[in-house]
Amino acid sequence: MELQKIYNENCLDTMANMPDNFIDFIITSPPYDNIREYNGYEFEFEKIAQELFRILKKGGVLIWVVGDKTENGSETGTSFKQALYFKEIGFNLHDTMIYYKNNPMPTTGNRYHQHFEYMFAFSKGLPKTFNPIKEETKFRGLANMKNRGETGSLHYKKVERTSEKKVGNVFFYSIGGGISTKDKIAYQHPAIFPEQLVIDQIVTWTNEQDLIYDPFMGSGTTAKVSIITNRQWIGSEISEEYVKIAGQRLSENFSHNLF
Ligand SMILES: C[S@@+](CC[C@H](N)C(=O)[O-])C[C@H]1O[C@@H](n2cnc3c(N)ncnc32)[C@H](O)[C@@H]1O
C-alpha cells in the first residue's frame, strides 16, 4: 500500500486493501449522529469498527473522538453504544478520556453548555507504547527535623521539592479560527481537530516512524501532525472537496506535494 497518502474513497475500501495487523495507531473523529452534512456522507459504523480492529497491530491504540446529538429532548447515547460495540468485538476500553473545549459554542435551553467530547482510547490487547505527557508538581511543606530543641518541641524546616507526574485524562483545548490551527484553508472543513489534540495523542501512543491511520481524514490534521512528529501515515476521506483542502494544506506547510 502506498503510504503518506489520502485515499479519496470510503474508508472501508481503503481498509479492504490493508493486511491484518498493519497499523500502529488510529486517531479519528467519525461523522457522528448526522450532526453535520458532509459531502458524500456515508458511515457504516459496525463494519468500520470490525475493520479497524482487524488492521490494527496487537498493542495498537485507536482514539475515537465523539459526542452525542440531542434528539427529541434526549441525548442519543451513540458514543456509549459505539464504545460498548468496540468492546464486544475485542477491543479493550483502555481509557475514557475527555476532550474539553475551553470556549465552546454557547447553547440555549435548559442544559449546561456542552463543553466536551469523549476521547475513547481502545487498545488491541495492552497498549505497546505509552509515553505519558508529564507536568511539573511542586511540593511545599514542612519537614520534621527529628531532633527536639531546648524547648522540647519538634523543629521543622521549610522544604520545596519539584518533580513530575502524568497529566490527567481530561485534555483542555481552546478552539476556533486561528487557534485550532494556523492554516486558514483548514476552516473550509466544518469540524476540524485542534492540532494540539492530535499531537498529544500521537506522541503518547506512538514512536517515530510508526504507521498512523485516520479513516475520516477531513482537512488533513492527522496527516500534518504525523509529518511534523516524524511518523508515517495513511488516510481516507470520502469527499473530493475535503481531500483537495487537505492536499492544499499539506503543500502549503511542506515543501513537496504529497499527491
Ligand atoms: C469529523 S470529520 C473529520 C475531521 C478531521 N478530524 C479534521 O481534523 O479535519 C469526518 C469526515 O469523515 C468523512 N467521511 C464520512 N464518511 C466517510 C467514509 N465512509 N469514509 C471516509 N470518510 C468519510 C466526512 O466527509 C468528513 O470529512
The ligand as an SDF file (V2000), in Angstrom:
LIG
                    3D

 27 29  0  0  0  0  0  0  0  0999 V2000
  -15.4800   14.8810   11.7720 C   0  0  0  0  0  0  0  0  0  0  0  0
  -14.8760   14.9460   10.1420 S   0  0  0  0  0  0  0  0  0  0  0  0
  -13.1480   14.6920   10.3870 C   0  0  0  0  0  0  0  0  0  0  0  0
  -12.3780   15.9930   10.5140 C   0  0  0  0  0  0  0  0  0  0  0  0
  -10.8990   15.7950   10.7590 C   0  0  0  0  0  0  0  0  0  0  0  0
  -10.6530   15.1870   12.0510 N   0  0  0  0  0  0  0  0  0  0  0  0
  -10.1230   17.1160   10.6390 C   0  0  0  0  0  0  0  0  0  0  0  0
   -9.3400   17.4730   11.5510 O   0  0  0  0  0  0  0  0  0  0  0  0
  -10.3070   17.8100    9.6670 O   0  0  0  0  0  0  0  0  0  0  0  0
  -15.4360   13.4420    9.4410 C   0  0  0  0  0  0  0  0  0  0  0  0
  -15.0700   13.2450    7.9650 C   0  0  0  0  0  0  0  0  0  0  0  0
  -15.4290   11.9180    7.5630 O   0  0  0  0  0  0  0  0  0  0  0  0
  -15.7250   11.9530    6.1800 C   0  0  0  0  0  0  0  0  0  0  0  0
  -16.4410   10.6830    5.8970 N   0  0  0  0  0  0  0  0  0  0  0  0
  -17.7220   10.3610    6.1570 C   0  0  0  0  0  0  0  0  0  0  0  0
  -17.9680    9.0740    5.8600 N   0  0  0  0  0  0  0  0  0  0  0  0
  -16.7930    8.5630    5.3980 C   0  0  0  0  0  0  0  0  0  0  0  0
  -16.3780    7.2670    4.9610 C   0  0  0  0  0  0  0  0  0  0  0  0
  -17.2300    6.2370    4.9440 N   0  0  0  0  0  0  0  0  0  0  0  0
  -15.0860    7.0850    4.5990 N   0  0  0  0  0  0  0  0  0  0  0  0
  -14.2100    8.1140    4.6090 C   0  0  0  0  0  0  0  0  0  0  0  0
  -14.5400    9.3640    5.0110 N   0  0  0  0  0  0  0  0  0  0  0  0
  -15.8120    9.5830    5.4130 C   0  0  0  0  0  0  0  0  0  0  0  0
  -16.5220   13.2290    6.0220 C   0  0  0  0  0  0  0  0  0  0  0  0
  -16.5250   13.6690    4.6790 O   0  0  0  0  0  0  0  0  0  0  0  0
  -15.7880   14.1700    6.9970 C   0  0  0  0  0  0  0  0  0  0  0  0
  -14.8280   14.9590    6.3180 O   0  0  0  0  0  0  0  0  0  0  0  0
  1  2  1  0
  2  3  1  0
  2 10  1  0
  3  4  1  0
  4  5  1  0
  5  6  1  0
  5  7  1  0
  7  8  2  0
  7  9  1  0
 10 11  1  0
 11 12  1  0
 11 26  1  0
 12 13  1  0
 13 14  1  0
 13 24  1  0
 14 15  1  0
 14 23  1  0
 15 16  2  0
 16 17  1  0
 17 18  1  0
 17 23  2  0
 18 19  1  0
 18 20  2  0
 20 21  1  0
 21 22  2  0
 22 23  1  0
 24 25  1  0
 24 26  1  0
 26 27  1  0
M  CHG  2   2   1   9  -1
M  END
$$$$
